[in-house]
Amino acid sequence: MIILENVTRKFGSFTAVDHLSMSVPKGQVLGFLGPNGAGKTTTMRMISGFLTPSSGKITVCGYNVEENPVEVKRHIGYMPEVASSYNDMTVLSFLNFIAEARGLFASVKEKAIEKVVSEISLSNVLYQPIETLSKGYKRRVGLAQALVHDPAVLILDEPTEGLDPNQKHEIRTLIRHLQKDKAIIISTHVLEEVEAMCSRAVIIDKGKIVLDDTPRALLNLSGRHQIVSVLISANHKDTAETAFSEDPKINIADVKQETEQTVLFTLYPTGKESIAATIVDALHQKDIEILDLFIEKGRLEEVFYAYTSADKEMKDHKE
């Protein structure tokens, strides 16, 4: 539904987006990540038709963004990081205004607003001026205006910023519900949101894609992927340490006295395979009871840093 082909955007001598190619099909929630200045917002504005590419081609729902900008906008719902609104309007009057601007009138408009108010849980602030709302509710209003015309494509910039945990859960649930009928791009700095909502993640840096895969696959790149923490009785510390040291698949990263009665081993594999079963078997053979065991899935923030930080740039330069 969204296709970018070799898209570049320059601002004078500065290249914000550099020969970017990617596609987002129906049913996919794409987490679009990158450090500040990486080109995320510029890319989303080009997809939405607010900016024109310096070169390359963008199509949305089969329409060329440059040749058919009005038709493209009909198919897109866009929530910017700072959602524009008229603060003196009530939530209802604002949604009425947006619905009419989108070409919805009469009963169609009423049903569309009723649906989005229910989905976003706005009924208790419907008659309040927008300027009186909390940051979280203002974000909800921004999302509602993006959804009111039921677009095929959703572009959401920081959709859960300012929301409390319950509100985040509601928005995540809504996005999963919407996913089957839409192509959705979510730009966020909150990496846990990518794990919770997205079926694919693209990380860009300096206008170029540096990683493109599922969140699970990106977690596999983390240095903490497959690290195992196991809690046992302190009485068995020496026996367990010997058992782990003798197994070629296991490396001991840390041994920590948790309480007077317990000790925590942090272990990582020498290779790429999981060592959880190996650890369980080693302790079982020594008749050592496992009090707790945790397998680290990896950390997206670590992967993000590794592929976009200044340290990575220095390392690449040295190599």
N, C-alpha and C positions, 0 to 999 in steps of 0.2 A: 504493500500500500504506500510505502515511502521508499523512494530510491534516490540515492545521491551518487552521481557519477563524476569522479575526478573534480570535485568542487573546491574552488579556491576563493578566498575573500581577502582582499588587501585594503588597508587603510593607509593611503600614501605608500611609503616604503615598507610599512609593517605588514607582515602576512599573518592574519589571525587564524585562518583556516587554510591548510596546505594540501591540495590534491586529495581530498577526503572522499572515499567511496564506501558506502554501506547501504543496506536495505533493511526495512523493518516490515515483516509481513503481518497480516491480520492474525490476531490471537497471541501476539508476542508483546511482553512488557520489557522494554529495553531500559536498563539502567545506564545513563550517560554520565560518565565520571571524568574528572580531571581537575587539576589544581586551578586556582584563580588565574585567569588570563590564558587558559588552555585553548579556548575557542568554542566552548560549549554553548554559551548564550548566543554568540554570533551564528553558530550552526542552526540553532533552533529558530532564530529570527529569520534566517534564510529559508528554512523549510516552511515557515508560516507566511512568507511573502513580505515581511517587514524590511528585509534587506535583500539586495540583488547580488548574486555571486559575481565575482570578477571574471570567473571562467567556470566551466563545468555545467552540469545539468541536474535539476531536481524535479522529480515528478511525485505528485501526491494523488492517490486514487486515479491514476492514469492521466492527470492533467499536469502540463508543464507549468511550473510556478511562475516563470517570467511571461509566458504567453497567455496564461489563463489565471491571473492572480485572484480574481473575484470568485471563480469556481473553486479554486483551491481553498480559499478562506471559508467557503460554505461547508467544506468537509472537515475543517479543523476546529478543535477546541483548544485554546491556548491559555494557560495560566502562568503569567510571568512571576518572577521572584517577588517583585513588588507589584501586586495586582492593582491596576487602576480602578478607581471607583469614585462616586460622587458622595462625599462624606455626609452631606446634609440630607441625602435620600434615605428612606427606610430600605431595609433589605428587600421587601416586596416591590417597592416602586423601582428599585434598581434592577431587579430581575425582570420586571415588566418591560423596562426600557431596553435591556439587552435582548430580550426575546423579540421585541418588535424590530430592533435593529437587525436581527437575524432573519427577519421575514416571517415570524410567527404571529398570527393574529387570532382573535376570537377564542373559540373553544380549544383550538390546538395549542394556543399560548397558555391558557389556563391549565390544561392537562400537563403540559411540559413543565411549568413552574411547580405545580403540585407534586409531580414526580421527583423533581430534583430537590425540592425542599424536604421531602420525605427521605430521600437517599442520603442527603448530607446532614440531616437532623438540624434544620434551621427553624422549625416551627415556633420555638419559644422566643426567637428574636426577630420574627418576621416584620414586626411593626416598629422596631427600634431604628433610629438613625445609625448609619454605618459608623460614624465617628465615635459612637458610644460603645462599640463592641470591643471585646478583648482581641489580642493579636490572633489567637486561635480561631475565633469566630470570623475574623476578617479573612483568614486563609480559606475558611469554609465557603464564604461568599465568593471568593475568587475562583474556587473550584466549581461552585454552582453555576457561575456565569459561563464557564468553559464547557459545561455539560448540557446547558439548557436546550440547545438545538439538536442534541443527540448526534454528535459528530462521529465520523468513522475513524478519525485520527485524534488522539489526545496528546498534547505536549504540556507537561507539568514541570515547572521549575520550583524545586523545594516544596512539594505539596504538603508535607507534614510538619514544616517548620512552625514552631510556636504552639503545637498541639500537645495536650497532655496524653499520657499512655492510653487512656480509654479512647480518646478521639483518634489517635494514631491507629489503633486497632480497627476502628470503624472505617477509616479511609482505606486501610490495607484490604479489608474485607470487600469494600466497594470496588476497588481497583481489580481485585481478583474476579469479582462478578462481571465487571465490564470487559474484561480481557478477551472473552471468547468472540466478541463482535467487533473489536477495535484493535488498531495498532497504537500502542502507547509508548511514549518516550518520557522517562522520568529523569530529570537532572537533580542530583542531591549530593551533599557533602556528608550526609549521615549514612555511613556504609552499611549499618544494620538494616536500613530500609531496602537496600539492594538485595540482601539475602532474603528479606521477608516478602518482597513484592515482585522481584524481577526474574524472568526466565533467561535473560541474557544480559551481559554487562560489557560495555565498551569503555575503555579508558583512553582518553586522548591527552596529548601533551604537545604544546607548541603547534597546535593545529593538525597533528597527525595521530592516527590510531596506533597505540603501542600494545594494547591487549584487546581481544575480542573473543569471548567465550561465555559459558554458563558461570554463574557465581560459584557453583561447586567446583568447577575446573580451576577457577582462579584461586580458590582456597587451597587447592593442591599445590600451588606455587609458593605458599607461605612456608617459611622456615619452621613454623610451629605445627605444621600439618603432621598428624599421626603421633605427636608427643603424648605420652601416657603418664598420668599421675596416679599412683597407687598408694593407699593408706593401709598400713599394717601395724600390729602391736610392736612396741619398741623392743620387747624381749627378743624379737626375731630379726632385728636389724642386721646383725653380722651375717646370719645365715642367708638372708635374702640378698644382701650385698654380694656375697660370694657366688650365689646362684646366678645373679644377673651378670657379674663380671666374667663368668665362665661361658656365657652364651654369646657366640659371635654375632648374633642378630641384634643384640641389645647394647646400647651405650647408656651410661649413667650420667645424667646432666646435673642432678642435684639430690642431696639427701638432707631432709630438714626435720628437726624435732618439732612436731606440731603441738603435742602436749606431753606430760610426763609419761603417759601410757602409749602414745602413738608416734609413728614416724612416717613421713611422706617421701616417697621416691619419685623423682621426675626422670623419665626414661625416653630415649628417642631411638629410632631404628638406624642401623648402619646403612641399610639400603632404602628402597622405596616402599617395601611391603609393610603392612600393619604388623605391629608386634604385640597387640593386645592378647591374642590367644597364646602366644609364646610366653608372655609374662604370667598369665593365669596358670599355664601348665607348669612353669618353673616353680611357682609358689605351691601349687597343689602337690607336687612331688616331694616338697619339704614339709608338707602338712602345715603350711602357714595360711591362716585365714585372711581373706581380703576384706577389710572393713569398708573400703570405698575405692572406686576406680573411675577415672575420667579420661576420655580420649579427646584430645584437642583436634578440632576440625580444621584449624587454621584461622588466620585473621586477615580480612580484606585490607585493613588499614596498613598492614605490613607489606602486602603486595603492592598497594597503591604507592606507598613511599618508595619501595624498591624500584619502581618503573617510572616515577615522575619527579623524584627529588633532585636537589642540586648535588647530593652525594653520588647519585647514579651518573649524573653528567660528568663529574670529576673522574669517576671510575672508567667510563667509556673513553674519556679523553686520554687517560693514562694507557689504556689498552690499545 
